[in-house]
């Protein structure tokens, strides 16, 4: 697989994650960790089902402890922190701090062997950050001291996801099929936390069950596999900058679904984020044949 193809595969994860908000709204009032347990279980089940047609894939689960620590720590650690952030801090502020991770991926990529961080990568990432800030302008307000733990959790979550993504590149020898095991372990941990701190609420309608299933197959399933391919074999700097399209596309889908309203801020943010992505990806988009 070429770097260009792997990067395009990684970009599909960004598209799937942009559907996360609208699909989550459609699931109803299912508690956060219960929803994580359900969707990660579905994602893992689909992956293991594919293993039945290629039994050799089961061998991917035999990985050193460091791979499991990075994989499970990244998937479960990030989602646990983000859920805590949404519970104890205002969603807008928590989301803004959380979306530092695309910029961090671009910056952290410079620490990887053979990777060089050019000016256009940084410019593209910063434009994406500015565009993301605009998406939240007008939705943010004052916060109380009791919300500081939630804001801190969102901030740390950004570092956890960026570190997981970049460290995946360092663990390039670990096959993408191993993500199935990471997802299953994450589902088990989420179920344990759910049983300790939440009250179980099952989906009430066929549409809610469909939304849960779709989440498990896409944003909380296939997306982690395509992201792994992008991080290990694609242009990590381009993917980092392009990730700022996630909140923009997410907002667009919420508008289409009637859960949000269009505004001038969204239009300007779209120009900044799209422009930043094109600048960061100029080597791939306008490369000489």
C-alpha positions in Angstrom: 0.0 0.0 0.0 1.4 3.4 -1.0 1.6 6.3 1.4 -1.0 8.2 -0.7 -3.5 5.3 -0.5 -3.0 4.7 3.2 -3.6 8.4 3.8 -6.8 8.3 1.9 -7.9 5.2 3.9 -7.1 7.2 7.1 -9.2 10.1 5.9 -12.3 7.8 5.9 -11.9 7.6 9.7 -12.4 11.3 9.9 -15.6 11.1 7.8 -16.9 8.3 10.1 -16.1 10.2 13.3 -18.0 13.2 11.9 -21.1 11.1 12.1 -20.5 10.3 15.8 -22.5 13.2 17.3 -25.6 12.8 15.2 -25.6 9.0 15.7 -25.1 9.4 19.4 -28.0 11.7 19.7 -30.1 9.1 17.8 -29.3 6.5 20.4 -31.4 8.2 23.1 -30.5 8.3 26.8 -28.1 5.4 27.0 -25.4 6.1 29.6 -22.0 7.0 28.2 -20.0 4.0 29.4 -22.8 1.6 28.6 -22.9 3.0 25.0 -19.1 2.6 24.8 -19.3 -1.0 25.9 -22.1 -1.8 23.5 -20.5 -0.1 20.4 -17.0 -1.4 21.1 -18.4 -4.9 21.4 -20.1 -4.6 18.1 -17.0 -3.2 16.5 -14.9 -6.1 17.8 -17.5 -8.7 16.9 -17.6 -7.5 13.3 -13.8 -7.6 13.1 -13.6 -11.1 14.6 -16.4 -12.3 12.2 -14.1 -11.3 9.4 -11.3 -13.4 11.0 -13.4 -16.5 10.3 -12.7 -16.1 6.6 -9.0 -15.6 7.2 -8.0 -17.5 10.3 -4.4 -16.3 10.1 -5.7 -12.9 11.4 -6.1 -14.4 14.9 -2.4 -14.5 15.1 -2.4 -10.7 15.2 -3.6 -10.8 18.8 -0.3 -12.2 20.0 1.5 -8.9 20.6 3.9 -7.7 23.2 2.6 -6.0 26.3 3.6 -2.5 25.1 1.3 -2.9 22.1 -1.7 -3.8 24.3 -0.9 -0.9 26.7 -0.8 1.6 23.9 -3.8 0.2 22.1 -6.1 -0.3 25.0 -4.7 2.7 26.8 -5.4 4.9 23.8 -8.9 3.6 23.0 -10.2 3.2 26.5 -8.2 6.0 28.1 -9.3 8.6 25.6 -13.0 7.7 25.7 -13.0 7.5 29.5 -11.4 11.0 29.8 -13.7 12.5 27.2 -16.8 11.1 28.8 -15.7 12.5 32.1 -15.1 15.9 30.5 -18.6 15.9 29.0 -20.0 15.0 32.4 -18.2 17.6 34.5 -17.5 20.5 32.1 -19.6 22.5 29.5 -19.7 20.6 26.2 -18.4 23.5 24.1 -15.3 24.2 26.3 -14.6 20.5 26.7 -14.9 20.0 22.9 -12.6 22.9 22.2 -9.9 21.6 24.5 -10.3 18.0 23.2 -9.8 19.2 19.6 -6.2 20.1 20.4 -5.4 16.6 19.4 -5.1 17.2 15.6 -2.5 20.0 16.2 -0.7 17.7 18.7 -0.5 14.9 16.2 1.1 17.3 13.6 3.6 18.5 16.2 4.3 15.1 17.7 5.0 13.6 14.2 8.2 15.6 14.1 9.5 13.2 16.8 9.1 10.2 14.5 12.2 8.8 12.7 12.3 10.0 9.1 9.5 12.5 9.5 10.1 16.2 8.7 7.7 18.9 9.9 7.5 21.7 7.2 6.1 25.2 7.5 3.0 24.3 5.5 2.1 21.5 7.9 2.2 23.8 10.9 0.3 26.6 9.0 -2.4 24.1 7.9 -2.8 22.7 11.5 -3.0 26.2 13.0 -5.6 27.3 10.5 -7.6 24.2 11.4 -7.4 25.1 15.1 -8.6 28.7 14.4 -11.5 27.3 12.4 -12.4 25.0 15.2 -12.3 27.8 17.7 -14.8 29.7 15.5 -17.2 26.7 15.6 -17.4 27.1 19.4 -17.5 31.0 19.5 -20.8 32.0 20.9 -21.4 28.6 22.5 -18.8 29.1 25.3 -19.4 30.9 28.6 -18.1 31.2 32.1 -17.2 28.1 34.1 -17.2 27.3 37.8 -14.3 25.8 39.8 -16.2 22.6 40.0 -15.9 22.2 36.2 -12.1 22.4 36.2 -11.7 18.6 36.6 -13.8 18.1 33.5 -11.8 20.7 31.5 -8.6 19.0 32.7 -9.9 15.6 31.5 -10.6 17.1 28.1 -7.1 18.6 27.9 -5.5 15.3 28.9 -7.7 13.4 26.5 -6.3 15.4 23.6 -2.7 14.3 24.6 -3.8 10.7 25.1 -5.3 10.4 21.6 -2.4 12.3 19.9 0.1 10.1 21.7 -1.8 6.9 20.8 -2.0 7.9 17.2 1.7 8.8 16.9 2.9 5.8 18.9 0.9 3.6 16.5 3.5 4.7 13.9 6.3 3.5 16.2 4.5 0.2 16.5 4.2 -0.2 12.8 5.0 -3.9 13.0 1.8 -4.5 14.9 -0.8 -5.6 12.3 -4.0 -3.6 12.1 -6.0 -6.7 12.9 -4.8 -6.4 16.5 -7.1 -3.4 16.9 -10.0 -6.0 17.2 -8.4 -7.2 20.5 -8.0 -3.6 21.7 -11.6 -2.9 20.9 -12.8 -6.0 22.8 -10.6 -5.1 25.9 -12.0 -1.5 25.7 -15.6 -2.9 25.7 -14.9 -5.0 28.8 -13.3 -2.1 30.7 -16.2 0.2 29.7 -18.7 -2.4 30.9 -17.0 -2.7 34.2 -17.0 1.1 34.7 -20.7 1.2 33.6 -21.7 -1.4 36.2 -19.9 0.6 38.9 -21.1 4.2 38.2 -24.1 4.0 35.8 -27.7 2.7 35.7 -28.4 0.5 32.6 -30.8 2.0 30.1 -31.5 0.0 27.0 -32.6 1.4 23.6 -36.3 1.9 23.5 -37.0 2.0 19.7 -35.8 0.1 16.6 -34.2 3.4 15.4 -32.2 3.7 18.6 -31.0 0.1 18.2 -30.1 0.8 14.6 -28.1 3.9 15.7 -26.2 1.8 18.3 -25.4 -0.8 15.6 -24.3 1.8 13.1 -22.1 3.4 15.7 -20.4 0.1 16.5 -19.9 -0.7 12.8 -18.6 2.7 11.8 -17.4 5.5 14.1 -16.6 3.1 17.0 -15.5 0.2 14.8 -14.2 0.4 11.2 -12.9 4.0 11.9 -10.2 2.7 14.3 -9.0 0.2 11.8 -8.7 2.7 8.9 -7.1 5.3 11.3 -4.6 2.7 12.3 -3.7 2.1 8.6 -3.4 5.8 8.1 -1.2 6.4 11.1 1.1 3.4 10.3 1.5 3.8 6.5 0.1 7.2 5.5 1.2 10.8 5.9 0.6 11.4 9.6 1.0 15.2 9.2 -1.7 15.5 6.6 -4.0 13.3 8.6 -3.4 15.4 11.7 -4.3 18.6 10.0 -7.2 17.1 8.1 -8.7 15.9 11.4 -9.9 19.4 12.1 -12.6 18.6 9.5 -14.2 16.3 12.1 -16.0 19.0 14.2 -16.9 20.9 11.0 -18.5 17.9 9.3 -20.1 16.8 12.6 -21.7 20.2 12.8 -22.9 20.0 9.2 -24.5 16.6 9.8 -26.2 18.0 13.0 -27.6 20.8 10.9 -28.9 18.4 8.2 -30.5 16.4 10.9 -32.1 19.4 12.5 -30.1 19.4 15.7 -28.2 22.6 14.9 -28.6 25.8 12.9 -26.3 27.2 10.2 -24.4 30.4 10.9 -21.7 32.8 9.5 -19.2 31.3 12.0 -19.7 27.9 10.5 -19.2 29.2 7.0 -15.9 31.0 7.9 -14.8 28.0 9.9 -15.4 25.8 6.9 -13.1 28.0 4.7 -10.4 28.0 7.3 -10.5 24.3 8.0 -10.7 23.3 4.4 -7.9 25.7 3.4 -5.7 24.5 6.3 -6.2 20.9 5.2 -5.3 21.7 1.6 -2.2 23.6 2.7 -1.1 20.8 5.0 -1.7 18.2 2.2 -0.1 20.2 -0.6 2.6 17.7 -1.1 0.1 15.0 -1.7 -2.6 17.0 -3.6 -0.3 18.9 -5.9 2.6 16.5 -6.1 4.3 16.1 -9.5 3.4 13.0 -11.4 
